[in-house]
Amino acid sequence: MWSSGFLHVDYSHLALNLFTLYVFSDVVLGTVGSLYFVIIYFSSLYFGNYFALKFHKNEPYYSAVGASGAVTGIVYSSILLYPQMKLALIFFPIPLPAYIFGIGYLLYSIYGMQKSLGNIGHTAHFGGAIAGLLITLVINPSILINDTWIVVLLISPIVIFISSKKNLF
């Protein structure tokens, strides 16, 4: 559950995780502090891997490496902390509010999990996002009051997907 977070397929995989962590870490560090940042990071790593393990439990040849679940947890923590910040992809350079980007990425992850798209750990991303969102809400519960509708929008794809998978856990 832990060691895969310190292994990567290649340097580009490592570089993408490090770049994403670099972009989003200041938002989380500056808001919740270093102790909570570490808690979010390692909890997202663990839960992302746990979710992947449970999702792929009947696939004996499934394997995964990388810290993507942990990094995704930090991304979703920052989205929850600053939902109006603008995010864009390099190949889709139209800035969107972070919460719209977050919902879209969750939907893409669900699609990727169901279709086994590419050699990407969609389940670890999804599990890491869940952990990042939940832990951030525990750390900063005022988000539930101040941005209730954004929280509802962000967790809706998660609730719908998990409720459709009755034998997941």
Stockholm file with secondary structure:
# STOCKHOLM 1.0

chainA/1-169         MWSSGFLHVDYSHLALNLFTLYVFSDVVLGTVGSLYFVIIYFSSLYFGNYFALKFHKNEPYYSAVGASGAVTGIVYSSILLYPQMKLALIFFPIPLPAYIFGIGYLLYSIYGMQKSLGNIGHTAHFGGAIAGLLITLVINPSILINDTWIVVLLISPIVIFISSKKNLF
#=GR chainA/1-169 SS CCGGGGCCSSHHHHHHHHHHHHHHHHHHHHHHCHHHHHHHHHHHHHHHHHHHHHHTTTCTTCCCCSSHHHHHHHHHHHHHHSTTSEEEETTEEEEEEHHHHHHHHHHHHHHHHHHTCTTCCHHHHHHHHHHHHHHHHHHCTHHHHHTHHHHHHHHHHHHHHHHHCTTCC
#=GC SS_cons         CCGGGGCCSSHHHHHHHHHHHHHHHHHHHHHHCHHHHHHHHHHHHHHHHHHHHHHTTTCTTCCCCSSHHHHHHHHHHHHHHSTTSEEEETTEEEEEEHHHHHHHHHHHHHHHHHHTCTTCCHHHHHHHHHHHHHHHHHHCTHHHHHTHHHHHHHHHHHHHHHHHCTTCC
//
